[in-house]
Amino acid sequence: MPFYGRYTLAPIQAGPFTIPANVDVFVCPNVLHRLHAFWERPDEFDPERFSPERSNGRHPYCFVPFSAGGMRMAYPLGAEGVAYG
């Protein structure tokens, strides 16, 4: 998936930026999955990077292969949790 969109229901603090409520936000997993801030040698195949030892302390959403849960997550959260675009 080249990118996916979300609609913010409340303001979100993202580092030094504040994303306001009621706006569309687009995420590009291809870029996120290659950020050197999260991954050592991000362009190399290394399945061990997901081992518990190497994943300890890593932000849980720095790897989102199915847009952080895919459709199975949309239903338990309901409309109050997140709006899927």
N, C-alpha and C positions, 0 to 999 in steps of 0.2 A: 504494500500500500504506500504510494508516494507521499501522501499526507492525509490527515483527517482533521475534522473540525469539531469544535465544541463551542457551546454558548455559555458564557459565565452568568451565574445566578447571583453572585456576590463578588465584591472586590477580591482580588488575589494578589498577594505580594510575591513577586518573582525576582529574587535578588534585590537590586536597587530600584526595580520598576514596580509600579502598581498598575495592574490591569483592572480597569473599572468593571462594574457589573453591567450586564445586558449588552455585551459585545461578542462578536464572533472571534474565536481564536483558532489558528491553524497550526498544527504541529507536523513537522517533517521528521519521522522516525529515522530516516536514512542519515540525517545530520546528527540527531540526538545520539544515535548508536555509534557515532564516530568521534565524539568529543573527547579530547585528550584529558579533560578535567575529570572524567569518570573512568576512562579506559586506558590501560597501558597497551600500546601497539594495537589500536582499534581496528586497523585494516587486516590484521592477521587472524587466521582461524585458530582459536584457542578455547576449546570447550571447558577447560579447567578454570577459566575466568569466572564461571558460574558456581564453582565449588563453594561450600559454606565458608571455608577459611578465607578465600579471596573476595567473597561477597560481603563479608562482615563490614558494616559501616557504610556501604554503598547505598545511595538513595534508591528506594524501591521503584521509582518510576524513571530511572535513567535507561532502562531497557523495557520497551513496550512493544513486543512483537505483534500483539493483537489489540493495539490501542488501549492498553491498560485493562484488559479484561474482555474485550469484544462484546458481543450481544448478551452473553450469559450474565454479564455484570449490569447490563442496563435495567433488567427487570427487578432484581433485588433492591437497587438504589431507588427506583421509582422516579417520578417527576421531581420530587423534592431534592434529590441528590445531585443530579447532573442532567443537562439537556444534551442529547447526542445530535450532532449535525449531519 
